[in-house]
Amino acid sequence: MVFDYANLSVIGIGIIRSVAGWLENVLEDGKISSYEYAQLGATIFRTALLSLGLIFGLDLEPLAASGSAFVIDFIVSKLSKK
């Protein structure tokens, strides 16, 4: 698959979703710590890397790759908390 700049919009949507979910959680106490910023960066990095890996590695369409990346990241984060 040849990289197309339209793929960036799909990854951008994932970043927006990560930020929206992050804001919902961190603003509960009214303070945002540097640890919470690091958590946001780590989430964006993981999901973007997964998305790109699925796009280029498995030749998935960008929308399918981004959706799959967020599902995979959600499952892994839930399993790792136990």
Contacts in CASP RR format, 6 or more apart in sequence:
PFRMAT RR
TARGET T0000
AUTHOR 0000-0000-0000
METHOD contacts of the structure
MODEL  1
MVFDYANLSVIGIGIIRSVAGWLENVLEDGKISSYEYAQLGATIFRTALL
SLGLIFGLDLEPLAASGSAFVIDFIVSKLSKK
1 55 0 8 1.000
1 56 0 8 1.000
1 59 0 8 1.000
3 56 0 8 1.000
4 62 0 8 1.000
6 62 0 8 1.000
7 55 0 8 1.000
7 62 0 8 1.000
10 51 0 8 1.000
10 62 0 8 1.000
10 63 0 8 1.000
10 65 0 8 1.000
10 66 0 8 1.000
11 48 0 8 1.000
11 51 0 8 1.000
11 52 0 8 1.000
11 62 0 8 1.000
11 66 0 8 1.000
13 66 0 8 1.000
14 47 0 8 1.000
14 51 0 8 1.000
14 66 0 8 1.000
14 70 0 8 1.000
15 44 0 8 1.000
15 47 0 8 1.000
15 48 0 8 1.000
17 70 0 8 1.000
18 40 0 8 1.000
18 43 0 8 1.000
18 44 0 8 1.000
18 47 0 8 1.000
19 40 0 8 1.000
19 44 0 8 1.000
22 36 0 8 1.000
22 39 0 8 1.000
22 40 0 8 1.000
22 43 0 8 1.000
26 32 0 8 1.000
26 36 0 8 1.000
43 73 0 8 1.000
46 73 0 8 1.000
47 66 0 8 1.000
47 69 0 8 1.000
47 70 0 8 1.000
47 73 0 8 1.000
48 69 0 8 1.000
50 65 0 8 1.000
50 68 0 8 1.000
50 69 0 8 1.000
50 72 0 8 1.000
50 73 0 8 1.000
51 62 0 8 1.000
51 65 0 8 1.000
51 66 0 8 1.000
51 67 0 8 1.000
51 69 0 8 1.000
52 65 0 8 1.000
53 65 0 8 1.000
54 60 0 8 1.000
54 64 0 8 1.000
54 65 0 8 1.000
54 68 0 8 1.000
54 69 0 8 1.000
55 61 0 8 1.000
55 62 0 8 1.000
55 65 0 8 1.000
58 65 0 8 1.000
60 68 0 8 1.000
END
